Every structure is written in C-alpha cells, then in structure tokens.
C-alpha cells in the first residue's frame, strides 16, 4: 500500500470531534486496519488492547532465557519490587531501570488487566524518574507506597 493510499484509509479514523482517548483509540484501530495487520474492527481493537512497553523499558529490558511461566514471572515481579524498594531506601535508585523494565514486561505478559497495567506504569515511571539522580525523601516514600500497592494487586 502506498503512502497516499494509507493516508486516505486513515482519514475516517482521524477526523471528527473526539476526546484524546477516543482519538488515540481510533488512530490505533485505523493503523491496524490500514496497514493490513487486522481485517476487521474487532480484530484491530483486540490488537490495540494489548499493553505495550514504554520505549525506556524496551531499552532496559534484560533478556529472558527460554519460555518463562507466569508463576515464575510473578515471583520475579515480587523480587524486583523488593529490590527497587531497597535501592530507593538507601538512595541508590540509579540502578533500578532493568528491574523496573522487567516488572512492566512480566505484568504486561501475565496480568494485562487495565487497572494493574496503569498501577504498574505509574509506579515504574516514578522509579524511572528517581533513577535519573537526586531525589527527595518524600519522592522515595511516594514510590514505596506505589510499589506496595502494585505488590498487593499482583499477588
């Protein structure tokens, strides 16, 4: 499909008075249909519903050897949450990006429910922010609360 054909195909999905969320959803559905990844709207909506890792998480994701079960992944989530908590507590959050990326990947794979995905994204985005350097004690406490909530919902 040429670029002009693709653009023409996308026009109905991009136009109209829509909220930001509706526009994002319609753009995703249109892109799946116009690119040929999906044939029907229902198929495209299923593809768009799958949570995607943020770019920073993809770049920091450690490699898995073989096929890892969800039981192992969820155990690893709890271990990584504990590691992140410990490092933030001792002001060593600079090295938590691989663990944060792994938590997101494991939860997106095994518990893709929207509520859990949003909690995980929020907590790991905070961990990512703290990993960039100096942070206040209150910011570390805020992350600790988010991690505790994430641990509760992922068990």
N, C-alpha and C positions, 0 to 999 in steps of 0.2 A: 504494500500500500504506500502510495506516495505521500509526502508531507501534506500536500494540498488536500488529498482525499481524507487523510487522518483529521486535519483541521476542520474540514467540512462535517465529518462524522461527529466531532466533539461539540459543535455549535449548540445542539439542543441541550447538552448537559451543562454548558457553561452559562447559558442565558437565563434570565428570569430574576425576580426579586426573591432572594433566598438568604437564609442566615448563613453564617460562616460554616457551621457544621453541615448544613444541607448542601452547601456548595462543595465542600470537601468530599462529602459522600458521593454526590453526583459526578464530580470530576473523576473520582476513583472508578466508579461504575462505568462511566464513559470511556475511560482509558482502557479498562479491561476489555470492553466490547469492541472498541475501535481498533485495538491492537491485535484482536483475534485470540486473546487469552481466554475469553469467555464468549459463548454464543448467546446465552440468554441473560436477562437482567438478574434473575435469581442466582445463576452461576456466578455472575460478576459480584453480586452482593456477598456471597459466601467468601469469595477471594478477598474482598475488601474488609471483611470482618476479622480476618486473621491478623493478630497484632504483629507489628514489625519492630525490630530492634532499632533504637536510635543509632545514628552514624557513629557516635563516640563509642557505643557499646560494641558495635561490629568490629571496630578497630582495636579494641582491647580484650576481645573475647579469646580466652585460651582454647586450644584445640582439644576436642574430645577424641579419645581412642575408642573406636568401635561404637556399638549401639548401647546407650546408657538408658536403663529403665527409669520410669518416673519415680519409683521408690528411691532409687539412688540419687536422682536429681533433687528431690525434695529434702533428702538428708543433707545433700551438699548445700542447698539453699540455707538451711539452718546453721550449718557450719560457717558458711560465708558471712551470714548476718552476724554471728558471734565475732568473727574475725574483724569485720568492719567496725563493730561496736568497740572492740578492744583498741583498735588503732586510733579511733576518734577520741577515745577516753584518754589516751596518752599523747595526744596531739601529733599523731603520725598518720594523718589521713591521706598524705601524698601517694601512698602505695595501695589504695583500695580500688582503683579502677578495674583491674582484672576480676576481682571478686564481685564488684557491682555489676559488671557486664555479665558475669556467669549467673548471678541471681536473676537478672532480667531474662536471659536466654532460657534458663531452666523453668521459670514460672510461665513464660510465654508458651513454652512447649507443653508443659504438663497441666497448668491451670490457667487456660486462656480466657477465663471469665472476665468481662469488662471491669468489674469492681476491683478484682485482685490486680489486674493489669494496671489500672490507674494508681492504686496504692503503691505498687512496685515501681512504676515510672517516677512517681513523686519522690519516694524515698531514695532511689538510686540517682536521681537528678540532683538531689541535695547532697548525696555522698560525692558525686562528681564535682559539684561546686566547691565543697570543702577540700577536695583533693588538690585543688589548684594552689593551695598555700595557706597563709594565715587565716584563722577564723576565730570568732569569739566563743567563749564557753557556752553561751546561750544557743548558738547555732549547733554546737555539738549535742546539746541536750535535746534540741528540736529533732535532730536526726535520730537520736536514740529512741525517742517516742515513736517516730515513724517506723523504725526498724522493729520495735516491739509489736506495733500494730500489724506490720507485714508478717511477722513470725506467727502471730495468732491466726491470721486468715489463711496462711499457707499450710498449717498443720492438718 
